[in-house]
Amino acid sequence: MVKDPEFRRLLLTRFAAQWGDGVFRAGLAGAVLFNPERGANPLAIAGGFAALLLPYSLVGPFAGALLDRWDRRKVLIFANLLRGLAILASAAGVGFGAEGIGLFSLALAAEGISRFIGSGLSAALPDVVGEQDVVTANAFATTLGSLIAVIGGGCAFGLRAIFGAGDVGSAYTTSFAVLGTLLSAFIARRFARGVLGPTVVDEPTNPFVAVARGLADGAHHAWRAPSVTAGFIALFAHRASFGASLLVTVLLMRNYFTDHGMFRAGLPGLGQMVALGGLGLFVAGLLTARLIRSFGRVRVIIGALLAAAVAQSALGLPMLLPAALLASFVITGSGQVLKLCVDSSIQLDVADEARGRVFALYDTLFNITQVIAVSLAALVVPDNGHSPGVLIVATGVYLAGGAGYLVARRRVIR
């Protein structure tokens, strides 16, 4: 599978892009959340999430229509180049002290294009591997890509130590992400035209009509596949819980936790949490395909939701630094298992001509769910992040997601 030159090239395109993603997000997080020249409270952090994710959620379905109409090779090339410009603009905004909607609007452009690239990479994968290898290839590509993003985040922490934690230093750190996007575009350029699909175009001749139909078509094709609909419910339960606990964790690291032996609070502690989360991603990538073959996708998804619920309550709820770090390993790993299962459902159960729209819809709902969860949590979480009630609710959402998944899975299409 990895010996296939087209699949290997797609992997390298993904890895370069995701390294840039890791550098950009960690650089921006350091600039906004752990910058001595700036402050952050729960509502400000939630506002940042909303500014970054919600606007793309409105254009995501239209992007899906384009992924099912345009040559995905060209999409990957030009989207990466455009993202590079957005990254440089965001870095300049950080350097000149931009904040609030101004800064988040610049970051929005970079993140929105990144989501578009990610949807294109996922939609193209079944065009470069055999159907029997889709689950394994997806687990391999997604997990290693996520680890590369974690490495990119680590590079950003190193660059921050060199350039400094203020606005100018943060700008230099964030700007390094452009190297990943340029490399990704260069690698994507080596694909032959048409190799990445779509092989069939069922779009109207008028591109504006095709774009306008993106949301409805994505929803229709997702609804026609019960495995995909059920997977959405499970994954969105995870994203809601994860979004709320992420806000709590950032505030705990910033304002509540203190160093505990080898464990660190503040930005170094966030780096440790990212590293443990990356380890969880790696373990999930190694095990998911084997677990699906041994137990079936339904049991694997339910098991992942239960593991995350237990970690949320048993490890997160005490709000102790070592336990919180361990919880990040379990919850991130469980979330990756869920994502790999849902990705493979879309890739196997949705036709190629509609796959881009479903992935874009998936990304859109994913973003909206997380923003709503973070925003609701921000209304009740204190500035120091100590809020056991939020984590109890998050645990309940995991359990409700498991029940909803089982009900949706039994739906029969007539």
Number of C-alpha atoms within 10 A of each C-alpha: 14 13 7 10 12 20 21 15 18 22 23 18 26 30 25 24 29 30 27 33 27 25 29 30 20 27 31 25 16 23 28 24 20 19 19 12 12 13 11 16 19 23 19 16 21 25 19 23 22 21 21 24 26 21 17 23 21 15 19 29 31 23 27 31 31 24 32 29 25 15 18 25 25 17 19 29 22 15 20 28 19 18 24 25 16 22 27 21 19 27 31 21 20 28 18 13 16 16 15 13 14 15 23 23 17 22 26 25 21 26 22 21 22 23 20 26 26 20 24 29 24 22 29 25 21 24 19 21 18 11 12 10 12 21 22 19 23 22 26 20 24 26 25 21 23 23 25 22 26 26 20 27 27 21 21 28 22 13 20 22 13 12 15 17 21 20 25 19 21 29 29 22 29 32 25 22 31 25 15 25 31 20 20 28 25 17 19 23 16 12 17 10 12 14 15 23 24 22 13 12 14 12 18 12 10 8 14 12 12 19 22 15 18 28 22 15 19 24 16 14 20 27 15 15 19 21 24 28 22 25 30 24 21 30 27 24 29 31 26 24 29 26 24 25 25 18 23 28 25 22 24 24 24 22 16 18 20 16 14 11 7 7 14 20 21 19 18 14 21 19 18 17 25 22 20 21 25 24 19 26 28 21 18 24 25 17 12 25 22 13 16 17 11 11 10 12 21 17 14 21 28 19 16 23 28 18 17 27 26 18 22 27 19 15 20 27 21 14 22 15 24 17 15 21 24 17 25 29 22 26 26 22 27 27 26 26 31 26 22 23 25 24 24 22 22 26 24 17 17 20 13 21 19 27 29 34 35 32 29 30 29 27 22 22 20 20 24 22 21 26 25 18 22 29 22 15 26 23 11 14 22 15 18 18 25 20 18 16 13 21 24 16 14 27 27 16 22 29 20 15 24 24 14 17 25 19 12 18 17 11 13 9 8 4
